[in-house]
Amino acid sequence: GVRAVVDQDWVRLTQSQFAPVEITPEFWIVPTWHEVPSQARQAIRLDPGLAFGTGTHPTTHMCLRWIASHGLNGHRVLDYGCGSGILAIGAAKYGAQQIDAVDIDEAAVSSTRLNAEANNVTLRAGLPELAQGEYQTVLANILATPLKVLAPLLCTHVAAGGNLVLAGILERQAEELAQAYAPWLQLSVSDSRDGWILMTARKA
């Protein structure tokens, strides 16, 4: 018969498997039990809980690489669907001034708060209604279907001259995403990794 397997945490990686992850040569994700690599100028301290959100997934990696290469000095940033808070923390490390990290999952909100504290960064974390007004950078690393549904909402949150950065999209989904956002913004593919793409747009 079928037996329920109770709460064996399949996704928890063993410590030995989880080494520091290089985002760029000077930006690393480092578990708390590891030394920060000497070449790292920026590091996010994050222990692997859920497999997503630790910087190893291609979508997270591309978003962090985008943050590192764009610098967000003084930006007001929205991280929509924040998960572990890794993108919001990355934004803070790269100069963002005010950061709102939102998720529909309460556990993600509390995880984001704890991870922000552990990294000595200041942000506001909460449910989606926390997001108000316009942001110079809007990050959403979720999945294609919710991204399509959220198109009107996310686009209204992008300030003039601001950037929308979307991930969680497979290469073959590029066209449908571009069409979903076309009434507001012109999305283009700005990075790809292991079959996943990063799509970005700038509001005129």
SERO-4910 file (N, C-alpha, C, O; in steps of 0.05 Angstrom, whole numbers):
BEGIN
 pado doro    nc1    nc2    nc3   cac1   cac2   cac3    cc1    cc2    cc3    oc1    oc2    oc3
  Gly    A     17    -24      0      0      0      0     17     25      0     42     23      0
  Val    A      4     48      0     19     73     -1     21     84     28      2     86     43
  Arg    A     46     90     35     51    100     62     59    129     60     75    136     43
  Ala    A     47    146     77     56    174     77     83    176     89     88    165    111
  Val    A    101    189     76    128    193     88    127    220    102    124    241     89
  Val    A    130    220    128    125    245    142    150    262    144    171    254    155
  Asp    A    148    285    132    167    307    137    196    299    135    212    309    151
  Gln    A    203    281    118    232    277    113    240    300     94    229    302     72
  Asp    A    259    315    103    265    339     87    283    333     64    307    336     65
  Trp    A    271    323     42    286    314     19    303    337      7    325    332     -3
  Val    A    293    361      9    308    383     -5    331    394     12    347    409      2
  Arg    A    332    386     37    355    397     53    381    384     44    384    360     45
  Leu    A    399    401     34    424    390     24    442    384     47    441    398     68
  Thr    A    460    365     45    479    361     66    500    382     65    507    392     43
  Gln    A    511    389     87    531    410     89    554    406     70    564    425     57
  Ser    A    563    381     68    587    376     52    582    382     22    601    388      8
  Gln    A    557    380     13    551    385    -15    550    414    -21    553    422    -45
  Phe    A    547    431     -1    541    458     -7    565    476     -3    572    484     19
  Ala    A    578    482    -25    602    499    -24    594    527    -32    572    532    -42
  Pro    A    612    547    -27    606    574    -36    600    574    -67    613    560    -82
  Val    A    581    591    -74    573    593   -102    583    620   -114    578    641   -102
  Glu    A    597    619   -136    607    643   -149    586    655   -167    576    641   -185
  Ile    A    578    680   -162    559    693   -180    575    709   -201    571    706   -225
  Thr    A    594    725   -191    615    737   -208    640    732   -193    639    724   -170
  Pro    A    664    737   -205    689    731   -190    691    746   -163    706    737   -146
  Glu    A    675    768   -160    678    782   -134    652    781   -117    650    795    -97
  Phe    A    632    765   -126    607    764   -112    599    735   -108    596    720   -127
  Trp    A    597    727    -82    593    699    -75    570    695    -56    564    712    -40
  Ile    A    558    671    -58    539    662    -37    554    642    -20    565    623    -30
  Val    A    554    647      6    571    630     23    556    620     47    544    636     62
  Pro    A    555    593     51    542    583     75    556    593    101    580    599    100
  Thr    A    541    595    122    553    606    147    576    591    158    593    602    172
  Trp    A    577    564    151    600    549    162    625    550    145    645    537    151
  His    A    624    565    123    647    568    105    660    595    109    648    615    116
  Glu    A    686    596    104    701    621    102    692    635     76    687    621     56
  Val    A    691    661     76    685    676     52    710    674     34    732    680     44
  Pro    A    708    667      9    732    666     -9    746    693     -9    734    714     -9
  Ser    A    773    691    -10    789    716     -7    783    736    -30    786    760    -25
  Gln    A    776    726    -54    771    745    -76    743    758    -75    738    777    -90
  Ala    A    726    750    -56    699    761    -55    699    789    -44    710    794    -22
  Arg    A    688    808    -59    685    835    -48    657    838    -36    652    855    -19
  Gln    A    638    822    -46    611    821    -34    604    791    -30    610    774    -46
  Ala    A    591    786     -7    582    759     -2    555    759     12    549    776     29
  Ile    A    537    740      4    512    736     18    516    711     34    523    690     23
  Arg    A    510    713     60    511    689     78    484    676     77    464    688     85
  Leu    A    483    651     68    457    638     66    461    608     69    478    596     55
  Asp    A    446    596     87    448    567     90    427    553     74    405    563     71
  Pro    A    434    530     62    414    517     45    391    506     61    395    487     77
  Gly    A    368    516     57    344    504     68    331    491     44    337    468     38
  Leu    A    313    506     31    302    496      7    322    500    -16    337    519    -16
  Ala    A    321    481    -35    341    481    -56    339    507    -73    359    516    -83
  Phe    A    315    518    -76    313    543    -91    321    565    -71    318    562    -47
  Gly    A    331    587    -82    336    609    -64    364    608    -51    370    625    -34
  Thr    A    380    588    -59    407    588    -47    428    598    -67    452    597    -61
  Gly    A    419    607    -90    438    618   -109    449    598   -129    462    605   -148
  Thr    A    442    572   -125    452    551   -143    434    548   -167    443    539   -188
  His    A    408    556   -165    390    553   -187    396    574   -209    401    597   -203
  Pro    A    396    565   -235    402    584   -256    387    611   -255    398    632   -262
  Thr    A    361    609   -247    345    634   -248    355    654   -226    358    677   -232
  Thr    A    361    643   -203    371    660   -181    398    671   -189    404    695   -185
  His    A    415    654   -200    442    661   -209    441    685   -228    457    704   -226
  Met    A    424    683   -249    422    704   -269    412    730   -257    422    752   -264
  Cys    A    393    728   -239    383    753   -226    405    767   -210    408    791   -211
  Leu    A    420    751   -195    441    762   -179    463    774   -196    475    794   -189
  Arg    A    469    760   -219    489    770   -237    480    797   -249    496    815   -253
  Trp    A    454    799   -255    443    824   -265    446    847   -244    455    869   -251
  Ile    A    439    840   -219    442    860   -198    471    869   -195    477    893   -193
  Ala    A    489    850   -195    518    856   -192    528    874   -215    545    891   -211
  Ser    A    518    869   -239    529    884   -262    515    911   -266    525    928   -281
  His    A    492    915   -253    478    940   -257    482    960   -234    479    984   -237
  Gly    A    487    949   -210    490    968   -187    464    982   -183    453    993   -202
  Leu    A    454    983   -159    428    994   -153    430   1018   -134    412   1021   -117
  Asn    A    451   1033   -137    456   1055   -117    432   1073   -114    422   1086   -133
  Gly    A    422   1075    -90    400   1093    -83    373   1084    -94    353   1097    -89
  His    A    371   1061   -107    346   1051   -118    326   1043    -97    333   1033    -76
  Arg    A    301   1047   -103    279   1034    -89    273   1009   -104    268   1010   -128
  Val    A    274    986    -91    273    960   -104    249    943    -93    244    943    -69
  Leu    A    236    929   -112    215    910   -104    224    882   -112    231    878   -136
  Asp    A    224    864    -94    230    836    -99    203    821    -96    194    816    -73
  Tyr    A    190    814   -119    163    803   -118    165    772   -120    174    761   -140
  Gly    A    156    759    -98    160    730    -96    188    724    -86    204    711    -98
  Cys    A    193    735    -62    221    737    -52    233    710    -43    257    708    -41
  Gly    A    216    690    -36    227    664    -28    245    668     -3    236    675     18
  Ser    A    271    662     -6    290    664     16    299    693     20    313    699     40
  Gly    A    292    711      2    301    739      4    327    744     -9    338    766     -7
  Ile    A    338    724    -23    365    726    -34    369    750    -53    389    763    -52
  Leu    A    349    755    -70    352    777    -89    350    804    -75    365    822    -82
  Ala    A    332    806    -56    330    831    -40    356    837    -25    365    859    -24
  Ile    A    368    815    -14    393    819      0    415    827    -19    432    844    -13
  Gly    A    416    814    -43    435    821    -63    432    850    -71    452    864    -75
  Ala    A    407    859    -74    402    887    -82    413    906    -60    425    927    -67
  Ala    A    409    899    -35    420    915    -13    450    917    -14    462    938     -9
  Lys    A    463    894    -20    492    893    -21    503    911    -44    525    921    -43
  Tyr    A    486    915    -64    494    931    -87    481    959    -87    475    971   -108
  Gly    A    476    969    -63    469    997    -60    440   1006    -59    434   1030    -57
  Ala    A    421    987    -62    393    995    -61    387   1008    -34    397   1000    -13
  Gln    A    370   1028    -36    365   1045    -13    341   1035      4    342   1033     28
  Gln    A    320   1029    -11    295   1020      3    286    995    -11    282    996    -36
  Ile    A    282    973      3    275    948    -10    250    936      3    248    933     27
  Asp    A    231    930    -15    207    916     -6    208    888    -18    211    884    -42
  Ala    A    207    867     -1    208    840     -9    181    827     -2    174    826     21
  Val    A    167    818    -22    140    807    -17    137    779    -27    149    770    -47
  Asp    A    119    764    -13    114    736    -22     86    729    -11     77    739      9
  Ile    A     72    711    -25     46    702    -16     49    682      7     29    676     21
  Asp    A     73    672     11     78    651     31     90    664     56    112    675     56
  Glu    A     76    661     79     86    672    104    113    661    112    129    676    123
  Ala    A    118    636    106    144    624    113    167    638     98    188    641    109
  Ala    A    161    645     73    181    659     57    187    687     69    210    696     70
  Val    A    166    700     78    169    726     90    186    725    115    204    741    119
  Ser    A    181    705    133    198    703    157    226    694    150    245    703    163
  Ser    A    229    677    131    256    668    122    272    692    111    295    695    117
  Thr    A    258    709     95    271    733     85    280    752    107    303    762    106
  Arg    A    263    755    127    271    773    150    296    762    164    314    777    170
  Leu    A    296    736    169    319    724    183    344    726    167    365    732    177
  Asn    A    342    720    141    366    722    124    376    750    121    400    755    119
  Ala    A    358    769    121    366    797    119    382    805    144    403    818    142
  Glu    A    372    797    167    386    802    193    414    789    192    433    802    200
  Ala    A    415    765    183    440    750    183    461    764    165    485    761    168
  Asn    A    451    779    145    468    793    126    471    823    132    482    838    116
  Asn    A    460    831    156    461    859    164    451    878    143    462    900    138
  Val    A    429    871    130    417    889    111    388    896    120    375    881    134
  Thr    A    379    920    113    353    930    121    334    927     97    340    937     75
  Leu    A    312    914    102    291    913     82    264    909     96    263    903    119
  Arg    A    243    914     81    216    908     91    206    883     77    207    881     53
  Ala    A    197    864     93    186    839     81    157    836     89    150    841    112
  Gly    A    141    827     71    112    823     78     97    810     55    109    801     35
  Leu    A     71    809     58     54    798     38     52    818     15     60    841     18
  Pro    A     42    810     -9     43    827    -33     32    855    -29     41    874    -43
  Glu    A     12    859    -11      1    886     -9     21    906      3     16    930      2
  Leu    A     43    896     13     65    914     23     76    931      0     85    954      4
  Ala    A     75    920    -24     86    934    -48     68    957    -55     45    954    -62
  Gln    A     79    982    -54     64   1006    -60     80   1025    -77    104   1029    -72
  Gly    A     67   1037    -97     80   1058   -112    100   1047   -132     99   1024   -141
  Glu    A    120   1064   -139    138   1058   -160    166   1052   -150    175   1063   -129
  Tyr    A    180   1035   -165    207   1026   -157    225   1029   -182    217   1025   -204
  Gln    A    251   1036   -177    270   1038   -199    277   1010   -210    283   1007   -234
  Thr    A    275    990   -193    280    963   -201    259    944   -190    254    944   -165
  Val    A    246    929   -207    227    909   -199    238    882   -207    242    877   -231
  Leu    A    242    864   -188    253    837   -193    231    817   -187    217    819   -167
  Ala    A    227    798   -205    208    776   -200    219    750   -211    220    746   -235
  Asn    A    227    733   -193    238    707   -201    217    686   -192    220    675   -170
  Ile    A    197    682   -208    176    663   -201    174    642   -223    193    628   -228
  Leu    A    151    640   -237    149    622   -259    133    636   -281    119    655   -275
  Ala    A    134    625   -305    122    639   -328     92    645   -324     83    667   -330
  Thr    A     77    625   -314     48    629   -312     41    651   -293     26    669   -301
  Pro    A     50    651   -268     44    674   -251     56    700   -262     44    722   -258
  Leu    A     79    700   -275     90    724   -287     71    736   -307     68    761   -309
  Lys    A     58    719   -323     39    729   -343     15    742   -329      6    764   -337
  Val    A      4    729   -308    -19    740   -294    -12    766   -280    -28    784   -279
  Leu    A     13    768   -271     22    792   -256     30    815   -274     37    837   -264
  Ala    A     31    811   -300     41    832   -318     31    860   -313     47    879   -309
  Pro    A      4    865   -312     -5    892   -307      5    904   -281     12    927   -279
  Leu    A      4    887   -260     12    896   -233     42    903   -232     49    924   -223
  Leu    A     59    884   -242     88    889   -240     95    914   -257    112    930   -248
  Cys    A     83    917   -280     90    940   -297     83    967   -285     97    986   -288
  Thr    A     60    967   -270     53    993   -257     72   1000   -235     74   1023   -227
  His    A     86    980   -224    105    986   -202    132    996   -212    148   1005   -196
  Val    A    137    995   -238    163   1004   -249    162   1034   -254    145   1044   -269
  Ala    A    181   1048   -242    183   1077   -245    193   1084   -273    206   1067   -286
  Ala    A    188   1108   -283    199   1117   -308    229   1115   -307    242   1124   -288
  Gly    A    241   1104   -328    270   1100   -328    279   1076   -313    303   1069   -311
  Gly    A    260   1062   -301    266   1039   -284    267   1013   -299    260   1011   -323
  Asn    A    276    992   -286    280    965   -298    261    944   -286    256    944   -262
  Leu    A    251    927   -304    237    904   -296    254    880   -303    264    877   -325
  Val    A    258    862   -283    276    839   -287    260    814   -279    253    810   -256
  Leu    A    255    797   -299    239    773   -295    255    747   -299    270    745   -318
  Ala    A    250    728   -282    264    702   -284    244    680   -276    223    685   -265
  Gly    A    253    655   -281    235    632   -277    223    624   -303    203    610   -304
  Ile    A    235    634   -325    225    630   -352    243    611   -368    267    614   -367
  Leu    A    231    592   -381    246    574   -399    249    587   -426    233    603   -434
  Glu    A    271    580   -440    276    592   -466    252    591   -485    246    611   -498
  Arg    A    237    569   -485    215    567   -503    191    584   -495    172    587   -511
  Gln    A    192    596   -472    170    614   -463    175    643   -468    158    660   -461
  Ala    A    197    649   -481    204    678   -485    183    693   -500    175    715   -492
  Glu    A    172    681   -521    153    695   -538    127    701   -524    116    723   -525
  Glu    A    117    681   -509     91    685   -495     94    706   -473     75    721   -468
  Leu    A    117    707   -460    122    728   -440    123    755   -452    111    774   -442
  Ala    A    138    757   -474    140    783   -488    113    793   -496    107    817   -493
  Gln    A     96    775   -506     68    783   -514     52    792   -490     37    811   -491
  Ala    A     54    777   -467     39    784   -444     45    812   -433     28    826   -423
  Tyr    A     70    820   -436     79    846   -426     78    868   -446     81    892   -439
  Ala    A     74    861   -472     75    881   -493     57    906   -490     66    927   -498
  Pro    A     33    903   -478     17    928   -474     31    949   -457     25    973   -459
  Trp    A     51    941   -441     64    959   -422     93    963   -428    103    986   -430
  Leu    A    107    941   -432    137    943   -434    146    923   -455    134    903   -460
  Gln    A    169    930   -466    181    912   -487    203    895   -473    225    905   -468
  Leu    A    196    870   -469    215    852   -456    235    840   -476    228    835   -499
  Ser    A    260    837   -468    279    823   -485    295    804   -467    298    808   -443
  Val    A    307    784   -480    323    764   -466    351    776   -461    364    784   -480
  Ser    A    359    778   -435    385    791   -430    406    771   -419    429    778   -416
  Asp    A    397    746   -413    416    727   -403    404    699   -406    379    697   -406
  Ser    A    420    678   -409    409    651   -409    429    632   -395    453    637   -396
  Arg    A    418    611   -384    434    592   -369    419    566   -366    397    566   -355
  Asp    A    431    545   -376    419    518   -373    389    516   -381    373    503   -368
  Gly    A    382    530   -403    355    528   -412    335    548   -401    313    551   -409
  Trp    A    345    563   -381    329    585   -368    338    612   -379    361    615   -387
  Ile    A    320    631   -380    327    658   -390    319    679   -370    302    676   -353
  Leu    A    334    702   -372    327    726   -357    316    745   -377    328    750   -398
  Met    A    292    756   -371    280    776   -390    279    803   -375    270    804   -352
  Thr    A    286    824   -389    287    850   -376    274    871   -395    273    868   -419
  Ala    A    265    892   -382    254    915   -398    260    940   -382    263    940   -358
  Arg    A    262    962   -397    266    988   -385    242   1006   -391    234   1007   -414
  Lys    A    231   1019   -371    209   1036   -377    218   1063   -386    235   1076   -374
  Ala    A    208   1072   -409    217   1098   -421    212   1121   -402    218   1144   -408
***
